[in-house]
């Protein structure tokens, strides 16, 4: 039997849903509250690494990902003119036969996991959060925004990078810090020659694409901006088109007009990261995912490490003899992996902003990729 019998999960993002699904498999009763009444992740496409596909397979949703997303192996590297530089291999993760990577629309992945959460028997309330958490020796009492209360053996908090719970329980931790780079994303038609991720290298602006379906792909463009700025949405298409102007590859020049279509769904996001020192629990309340370990997208592993943390927490709750033992084992398995992703992604960001050493960039990418293929 699991060391807890009833758990509340606060936050219905990827990590919260992963934890809820896996805890239900361990026989734990799970309530989940999600503030967004629509329970709909925002954003364009998302690149998913092989290790993240392994985690989705463990949860049981790889089949739906395959049907509604796109799977591939390798990343093509080309010059701004489109001349081939080489390819970054994406090895299969240890203990799995999933492909090396893939892509999917972020809202689509959210729907897949939301369906799986409800199918697992999780009691879900949307448009609901909490007003107060009170810990006792043997349980936790939670007051909710709908006026109800509940008592739980454990509260798992996955309420995102701007978590109010982190501010409450970890007041010494500064909010996420802007890292000096922004990422632009857009959803575009997929040319026939784009069959796997492709990146154009050679300047301070890096562009890339990744298929998310047989007919669509998403584009990402990273840009150094010294200051975090608010930019009028109406200006976004022209700004992205101007950033792509130095790229003479016909693939990119052919895509520029599509940036002005309504369904391009351009997304602008200043990048920040966060790594809260372990332990990530205060008593019977534990924080996971972006709430304590938020990364920039340079290793395509932000969602992945959060989903993995949900899986590992459920595993340790199922096999430990005490709650503290479960926490200790969880932190031992998650801290170093999350630290590696966040700190290595920050190094990659720095090299890109400074147009720095390409060999160092390649080394960090290679070592990180190999490290992530290892078991969680």
QUIKA-V274842 format. One record per residue. N is the residue number from 0. RES is the residue in three letters. OMEGA is omega in radians with two decimals (* if undefined). Layout:
n->N res->RES omega->OMEGA
n->N res->RES omega->OMEGA
This chain:
n->0 res->UNK omega->3.10
n->1 res->UNK omega->-3.10
n->2 res->UNK omega->3.05
n->3 res->UNK omega->3.14
n->4 res->UNK omega->-3.13
n->5 res->UNK omega->-3.03
n->6 res->UNK omega->2.97
n->7 res->UNK omega->3.00
n->8 res->UNK omega->3.11
n->9 res->UNK omega->-3.13
n->10 res->UNK omega->-3.10
n->11 res->UNK omega->3.02
n->12 res->UNK omega->-3.04
n->13 res->UNK omega->-3.08
n->14 res->UNK omega->3.11
n->15 res->UNK omega->3.12
n->16 res->UNK omega->3.13
n->17 res->UNK omega->3.12
n->18 res->UNK omega->-3.11
n->19 res->UNK omega->-3.13
n->20 res->UNK omega->-3.07
n->21 res->UNK omega->3.07
n->22 res->UNK omega->3.08
n->23 res->UNK omega->3.11
n->24 res->UNK omega->3.13
n->25 res->UNK omega->3.10
n->26 res->UNK omega->-3.12
n->27 res->UNK omega->3.02
n->28 res->UNK omega->-3.04
n->29 res->UNK omega->2.90
n->30 res->UNK omega->3.08
n->31 res->UNK omega->3.04
n->32 res->UNK omega->-3.11
n->33 res->UNK omega->-3.05
n->34 res->UNK omega->-3.13
n->35 res->UNK omega->-3.10
n->36 res->UNK omega->3.13
n->37 res->UNK omega->-3.13
n->38 res->UNK omega->-3.01
n->39 res->UNK omega->3.10
n->40 res->UNK omega->3.08
n->41 res->UNK omega->3.05
n->42 res->UNK omega->-3.13
n->43 res->UNK omega->3.13
n->44 res->UNK omega->3.08
n->45 res->UNK omega->3.03
n->46 res->UNK omega->-3.09
n->47 res->UNK omega->-3.13
n->48 res->UNK omega->3.06
n->49 res->UNK omega->3.09
n->50 res->UNK omega->3.09
n->51 res->UNK omega->3.05
n->52 res->UNK omega->3.08
n->53 res->UNK omega->3.12
n->54 res->UNK omega->3.11
n->55 res->UNK omega->3.07
n->56 res->UNK omega->3.12
n->57 res->UNK omega->3.10
n->58 res->UNK omega->3.12
n->59 res->UNK omega->-3.08
n->60 res->UNK omega->-3.12
n->61 res->UNK omega->3.13
n->62 res->UNK omega->3.11
n->63 res->UNK omega->3.07
n->64 res->UNK omega->-3.13
n->65 res->UNK omega->-3.09
n->66 res->UNK omega->-2.99
n->67 res->UNK omega->3.12
n->68 res->UNK omega->-3.08
n->69 res->UNK omega->3.13
n->70 res->UNK omega->-3.12
n->71 res->UNK omega->3.07
n->72 res->UNK omega->3.07
n->73 res->UNK omega->3.07
n->74 res->UNK omega->-3.14
n->75 res->UNK omega->3.10
n->76 res->UNK omega->-3.13
n->77 res->UNK omega->3.06
n->78 res->UNK omega->3.08
n->79 res->UNK omega->3.10
n->80 res->UNK omega->3.09
n->81 res->UNK omega->3.13
n->82 res->UNK omega->-3.07
n->83 res->UNK omega->3.03
n->84 res->UNK omega->-3.11
n->85 res->UNK omega->-3.12
n->86 res->UNK omega->3.03
n->87 res->UNK omega->3.11
n->88 res->UNK omega->3.07
n->89 res->UNK omega->-3.05
n->90 res->UNK omega->3.08
n->91 res->UNK omega->3.09
n->92 res->UNK omega->-3.11
n->93 res->UNK omega->3.08
n->94 res->UNK omega->-3.09
n->95 res->UNK omega->3.09
n->96 res->UNK omega->3.12
n->97 res->UNK omega->3.07
n->98 res->UNK omega->-3.09
n->99 res->UNK omega->-3.14
n->100 res->UNK omega->3.14
n->101 res->UNK omega->3.12
n->102 res->UNK omega->3.14
n->103 res->UNK omega->3.00
n->104 res->UNK omega->-3.09
n->105 res->UNK omega->3.09
n->106 res->UNK omega->3.13
n->107 res->UNK omega->3.08
n->108 res->UNK omega->3.08
n->109 res->UNK omega->3.13
n->110 res->UNK omega->3.12
n->111 res->UNK omega->-3.11
n->112 res->UNK omega->3.10
n->113 res->UNK omega->3.10
n->114 res->UNK omega->-3.14
n->115 res->UNK omega->3.11
n->116 res->UNK omega->3.13
n->117 res->UNK omega->-3.14
n->118 res->UNK omega->3.14
n->119 res->UNK omega->-3.14
n->120 res->UNK omega->3.07
n->121 res->UNK omega->3.08
n->122 res->UNK omega->-3.01
n->123 res->UNK omega->2.98
n->124 res->UNK omega->3.11
n->125 res->UNK omega->-3.03
n->126 res->UNK omega->-3.04
n->127 res->UNK omega->3.02
n->128 res->UNK omega->-3.10
n->129 res->UNK omega->3.06
n->130 res->UNK omega->-3.09
n->131 res->UNK omega->3.05
n->132 res->UNK omega->3.13
n->133 res->UNK omega->-3.11
n->134 res->UNK omega->3.04
n->135 res->UNK omega->-3.11
n->136 res->UNK omega->-3.02
n->137 res->UNK omega->-3.14
n->138 res->UNK omega->-3.09
n->139 res->UNK omega->3.05
n->140 res->UNK omega->-3.10
n->141 res->UNK omega->3.02
n->142 res->UNK omega->-3.04
n->143 res->UNK omega->-3.11
n->144 res->UNK omega->3.10
n->145 res->UNK omega->3.08
n->146 res->UNK omega->3.13
n->147 res->UNK omega->3.04
n->148 res->UNK omega->3.08
n->149 res->UNK omega->3.10
n->150 res->UNK omega->-3.01
n->151 res->UNK omega->3.04
n->152 res->UNK omega->-3.06
n->153 res->UNK omega->3.01
n->154 res->UNK omega->3.09
n->155 res->UNK omega->-3.07
n->156 res->UNK omega->3.10
n->157 res->UNK omega->-3.04
n->158 res->UNK omega->2.90
n->159 res->UNK omega->-3.00
n->160 res->UNK omega->3.12
n->161 res->UNK omega->-3.03
n->162 res->UNK omega->3.03
n->163 res->UNK omega->-3.14
n->164 res->UNK omega->3.09
n->165 res->UNK omega->3.11
n->166 res->UNK omega->-3.13
n->167 res->UNK omega->-3.03
n->168 res->UNK omega->-3.14
n->169 res->UNK omega->-3.06
n->170 res->UNK omega->-3.14
n->171 res->UNK omega->-3.09
n->172 res->UNK omega->3.11
n->173 res->UNK omega->3.05
n->174 res->UNK omega->3.12
n->175 res->UNK omega->-3.07
n->176 res->UNK omega->3.08
n->177 res->UNK omega->-2.98
n->178 res->UNK omega->3.07
n->179 res->UNK omega->-3.12
n->180 res->UNK omega->3.07
n->181 res->UNK omega->3.04
n->182 res->UNK omega->3.03
n->183 res->UNK omega->3.10
n->184 res->UNK omega->3.10
n->185 res->UNK omega->3.11
n->186 res->UNK omega->-2.98
n->187 res->UNK omega->3.03
n->188 res->UNK omega->-3.12
n->189 res->UNK omega->3.02
n->190 res->UNK omega->-3.08
n->191 res->UNK omega->-3.06
n->192 res->UNK omega->3.11
n->193 res->UNK omega->-3.09
n->194 res->UNK omega->3.10
n->195 res->UNK omega->3.09
n->196 res->UNK omega->3.09
n->197 res->UNK omega->3.11
n->198 res->UNK omega->3.09
n->199 res->UNK omega->-3.05
n->200 res->UNK omega->3.04
n->201 res->UNK omega->3.13
n->202 res->UNK omega->-3.13
n->203 res->UNK omega->3.07
n->204 res->UNK omega->3.10
n->205 res->UNK omega->3.11
n->206 res->UNK omega->3.10
n->207 res->UNK omega->3.07
n->208 res->UNK omega->3.09
n->209 res->UNK omega->3.10
n->210 res->UNK omega->3.07
n->211 res->UNK omega->3.10
n->212 res->UNK omega->3.10
n->213 res->UNK omega->-3.05
n->214 res->UNK omega->-3.04
n->215 res->UNK omega->3.02
n->216 res->UNK omega->3.00
n->217 res->UNK omega->3.11
n->218 res->UNK omega->3.01
n->219 res->UNK omega->3.12
n->220 res->UNK omega->3.10
n->221 res->UNK omega->-3.05
n->222 res->UNK omega->3.07
n->223 res->UNK omega->3.05
n->224 res->UNK omega->-3.07
n->225 res->UNK omega->-3.08
n->226 res->UNK omega->3.06
n->227 res->UNK omega->-3.00
n->228 res->UNK omega->2.92
n->229 res->UNK omega->-3.11
n->230 res->UNK omega->3.14
n->231 res->UNK omega->-3.09
n->232 res->UNK omega->-3.11
n->233 res->UNK omega->-3.13
n->234 res->UNK omega->-3.01
n->235 res->UNK omega->-3.08
n->236 res->UNK omega->-3.10
n->237 res->UNK omega->3.11
n->238 res->UNK omega->3.14
n->239 res->UNK omega->3.11
n->240 res->UNK omega->3.12
n->241 res->UNK omega->3.11
n->242 res->UNK omega->-3.14
n->243 res->UNK omega->-3.07
n->244 res->UNK omega->3.13
n->245 res->UNK omega->-3.13
n->246 res->UNK omega->-3.07
n->247 res->UNK omega->3.10
n->248 res->UNK omega->-3.13
n->249 res->UNK omega->3.12
n->250 res->UNK omega->-3.12
n->251 res->UNK omega->3.12
n->252 res->UNK omega->3.09
n->253 res->UNK omega->-3.12
n->254 res->UNK omega->-3.03
n->255 res->UNK omega->3.13
n->256 res->UNK omega->-3.11
n->257 res->UNK omega->3.12
n->258 res->UNK omega->-3.07
n->259 res->UNK omega->3.09
n->260 res->UNK omega->-3.11
n->261 res->UNK omega->-3.08
n->262 res->UNK omega->3.05
n->263 res->UNK omega->3.05
n->264 res->UNK omega->-3.09
n->265 res->UNK omega->-3.11
n->266 res->UNK omega->3.14
n->267 res->UNK omega->-3.05
n->268 res->UNK omega->2.96
n->269 res->UNK omega->-3.02
n->270 res->UNK omega->3.09
n->271 res->UNK omega->3.06
n->272 res->UNK omega->-3.07
n->273 res->UNK omega->3.03
n->274 res->UNK omega->-3.14
n->275 res->UNK omega->3.10
n->276 res->UNK omega->3.06
n->277 res->UNK omega->0.11
n->278 res->UNK omega->-3.09
n->279 res->UNK omega->3.07
n->280 res->UNK omega->2.93
n->281 res->UNK omega->-3.06
n->282 res->UNK omega->-3.09
n->283 res->UNK omega->3.07
n->284 res->UNK omega->-3.12
n->285 res->UNK omega->-3.11
n->286 res->UNK omega->3.11
n->287 res->UNK omega->3.06
n->288 res->UNK omega->-3.11
n->289 res->UNK omega->3.14
n->290 res->UNK omega->-3.11
n->291 res->UNK omega->-3.06
n->292 res->UNK omega->-3.10
n->293 res->UNK omega->-3.06
n->294 res->UNK omega->2.93
n->295 res->UNK omega->-2.96
n->296 res->UNK omega->-2.96
n->297 res->UNK omega->3.09
n->298 res->UNK omega->3.11
n->299 res->UNK omega->-3.01
n->300 res->UNK omega->-3.13
n->301 res->UNK omega->3.08
n->302 res->UNK omega->-3.07
n->303 res->UNK omega->-3.10
n->304 res->UNK omega->3.07
n->305 res->UNK omega->3.09
n->306 res->UNK omega->3.10
n->307 res->UNK omega->-3.13
n->308 res->UNK omega->3.07
n->309 res->UNK omega->3.12
n->310 res->UNK omega->-3.08
n->311 res->UNK omega->3.12
n->312 res->UNK omega->3.12
n->313 res->UNK omega->3.12
n->314 res->UNK omega->-3.08
n->315 res->UNK omega->3.05
n->316 res->UNK omega->-3.09
n->317 res->UNK omega->-3.03
n->318 res->UNK omega->-3.11
n->319 res->UNK omega->3.08
n->320 res->UNK omega->3.05
n->321 res->UNK omega->3.13
n->322 res->UNK omega->3.13
n->323 res->UNK omega->3.08
n->324 res->UNK omega->3.11
n->325 res->UNK omega->3.11
n->326 res->UNK omega->-3.10
n->327 res->UNK omega->3.14
n->328 res->UNK omega->3.11
n->329 res->UNK omega->-3.11
n->330 res->UNK omega->3.13
n->331 res->UNK omega->-3.12
n->332 res->UNK omega->-2.98
n->333 res->UNK omega->-2.97
n->334 res->UNK omega->-3.02
n->335 res->UNK omega->-3.13
n->336 res->UNK omega->3.12
n->337 res->UNK omega->3.11
n->338 res->UNK omega->-3.13
n->339 res->UNK omega->-3.12
n->340 res->UNK omega->-3.06
n->341 res->UNK omega->-3.09
n->342 res->UNK omega->3.11
n->343 res->UNK omega->3.07
n->344 res->UNK omega->3.11
n->345 res->UNK omega->3.09
n->346 res->UNK omega->3.10
n->347 res->UNK omega->3.10
n->348 res->UNK omega->-3.13
n->349 res->UNK omega->-3.13
n->350 res->UNK omega->-3.14
n->351 res->UNK omega->-3.12
n->352 res->UNK omega->-3.10
n->353 res->UNK omega->-3.04
n->354 res->UNK omega->-2.98
n->355 res->UNK omega->-2.98
n->356 res->UNK omega->-3.12
n->357 res->UNK omega->3.12
n->358 res->UNK omega->3.09
n->359 res->UNK omega->3.11
n->360 res->UNK omega->-3.13
n->361 res->UNK omega->3.14
n->362 res->UNK omega->-3.14
n->363 res->UNK omega->3.11
n->364 res->UNK omega->-3.10
n->365 res->UNK omega->-3.12
n->366 res->UNK omega->3.13
n->367 res->UNK omega->-3.13
n->368 res->UNK omega->3.11
n->369 res->UNK omega->-3.14
n->370 res->UNK omega->-3.10
n->371 res->UNK omega->3.11
n->372 res->UNK omega->-3.11
n->373 res->UNK omega->-3.12
n->374 res->UNK omega->3.12
n->375 res->UNK omega->*
